[in-house]
């Protein structure tokens, strides 16, 4: 089945860049949940340190990751022009939309958790050393990890959809003899 799917597979450099970038973005995002947050949880004994470090980590991620998703979606959009309005072209556009979906997912699914963590980071000196604050901070960070892990799947899903769009051969390619 895999060999049949790859028959006629001749991606352009644009396709390769789109797919590789989408997979890279997904991996970079997931590494925050799988590596960075566990490190913060292991090394912070006070909720103030945990929430402040989470806030800085979020800041740097929010500067880089959304702009990468916009660039990757644009590359998928450009790649779709090879296929016109064929199913392959629509899959490339869908791949771009899935990659861009990290932003609305953040707005609709993560804002309450993000805001609670930002509020804790801003008022950190006021709750230092309390057991309830520690449990609340850790609980919010763990909730964020779950939400962020789900969000990290979106660019990977985009890459998979994009791959199906370009791996289905040259059928539908604008100007193709097929």
C-alpha positions in Angstrom: 0.0 0.0 0.0 2.8 2.4 0.9 4.7 1.7 -2.3 1.5 2.3 -4.3 0.9 5.6 -2.5 4.5 6.7 -3.3 4.4 5.7 -7.0 4.8 8.9 -9.0 5.7 10.9 -5.9 8.0 13.7 -7.0 7.7 16.5 -4.6 9.1 19.9 -5.4 11.4 21.8 -3.1 8.5 23.8 -1.9 6.6 20.7 -0.9 9.6 19.3 1.0 10.1 22.6 2.8 6.4 22.8 3.8 6.3 19.2 5.1 9.6 19.4 6.9 8.7 22.7 8.5 5.3 21.5 9.7 6.9 18.4 11.3 9.7 20.6 12.8 7.1 23.0 14.3 5.1 20.2 15.8 8.3 18.7 17.3 9.5 22.0 18.6 6.1 22.7 20.2 5.8 19.2 21.7 9.3 19.4 23.2 8.1 22.2 25.4 5.5 19.8 26.9 7.7 16.7 27.0 11.1 18.2 28.1 10.9 21.8 29.2 7.8 21.8 31.5 8.9 18.6 33.3 12.2 20.3 33.9 10.5 23.3 35.4 8.3 21.1 37.6 11.3 19.1 38.8 13.4 22.1 39.6 10.9 24.6 41.1 9.9 24.1 44.7 8.0 27.4 44.9 4.9 28.3 42.8 6.3 31.8 42.2 9.4 30.4 40.4 7.3 27.9 38.4 4.7 30.4 37.2 7.3 33.1 36.4 9.4 30.6 34.4 6.3 29.3 32.6 5.4 32.9 31.7 8.8 33.5 30.2 8.7 30.2 28.3 5.3 31.1 27.0 6.5 34.6 25.9 9.3 33.2 23.8 7.1 30.5 22.3 4.4 33.0 21.5 6.9 35.1 19.6 8.3 32.2 17.5 5.6 29.5 17.0 2.7 31.5 15.6 4.9 33.3 13.1 6.4 30.0 12.0 2.8 28.6 11.5 2.0 31.6 9.3 5.1 31.1 7.2 4.4 27.3 6.9 0.8 27.9 5.9 2.0 30.3 3.2 4.4 27.7 1.9 1.5 25.2 1.8 -0.6 27.8 0.0 2.1 28.3 -2.6 2.6 24.5 -3.0 -1.1 24.2 -3.6 -0.8 26.3 -6.8 0.8 23.4 -8.5 -2.5 21.5 -8.2 -5.1 24.2 -8.8 -8.5 23.3 -7.4 -7.9 19.5 -7.5 -8.2 17.4 -4.4 -4.4 17.5 -4.0 -4.5 21.3 -4.1 -7.3 21.3 -1.5 -5.2 19.0 0.8 -2.3 21.4 0.6 -4.6 24.2 1.6 -6.1 22.1 4.4 -2.6 21.4 5.6 -1.9 25.1 5.8 -5.2 25.6 7.7 -4.4 22.9 10.2 -1.0 24.5 10.8 -2.5 27.9 11.3 -5.1 26.4 13.7 -2.7 26.7 16.6 -3.8 30.3 17.0 -7.6 29.8 17.3 -7.0 26.7 19.4 -5.0 28.9 21.8 -7.8 31.6 21.8 -10.7 29.2 22.4 -9.2 26.3 24.4 -6.2 27.8 26.3 -6.8 31.4 27.2 -8.5 30.7 30.6 -5.6 28.5 31.7 -3.0 30.9 30.3 -4.6 33.9 32.1 -4.7 32.0 35.4 -1.0 31.2 35.1 -0.2 34.8 34.1 -2.2 36.1 37.1 -0.3 33.7 39.4 3.0 34.8 38.0 2.1 38.5 38.5 1.1 38.0 42.1 3.8 35.4 42.9 5.2 37.1 46.0 1.8 37.1 47.6 1.4 33.3 47.6 4.9 32.0 48.1 5.2 29.1 50.3 1.6 28.0 50.6 0.6 24.4 49.9 -2.6 25.5 48.1 -0.7 27.8 45.8 1.8 25.2 45.0 -0.9 22.6 44.1 -2.8 25.2 42.1 0.3 26.3 40.2 1.3 22.7 39.4 -2.2 21.8 38.5 -2.5 24.7 36.1 0.8 23.9 34.5 -0.2 20.3 34.0 -3.5 21.3 32.5 -1.5 23.6 30.2 0.8 20.7 29.2 -2.2 18.7 28.1 -3.8 21.5 26.1 -0.4 22.4 24.6 0.3 18.8 23.6 -3.0 18.7 21.8 -2.1 22.0 20.1 1.3 20.5 19.1 -0.5 17.9 17.1 -2.1 20.4 14.7 1.1 21.1 12.6 1.8 17.4 12.5 -1.7 16.7 11.3 -1.1 19.4 8.7 2.0 17.7 7.5 0.2 14.4 7.2 -2.6 16.0 5.2 -0.1 17.8 3.1 1.8 14.6 2.4 -1.4 12.9 1.3 -2.0 15.9 -1.0 1.4 15.6 -2.8 1.9 11.8 -2.5 -1.2 10.9 -4.5 0.8 11.2 -7.7 0.6 13.7 -10.5 -3.1 13.4 -11.1 -4.7 16.8 -11.0 -1.5 18.7 -11.5 -2.2 21.8 -13.6 -0.7 21.3 -17.0 -0.1 17.6 -16.4 -0.6 15.1 -19.2 -2.3 12.8 -16.8 
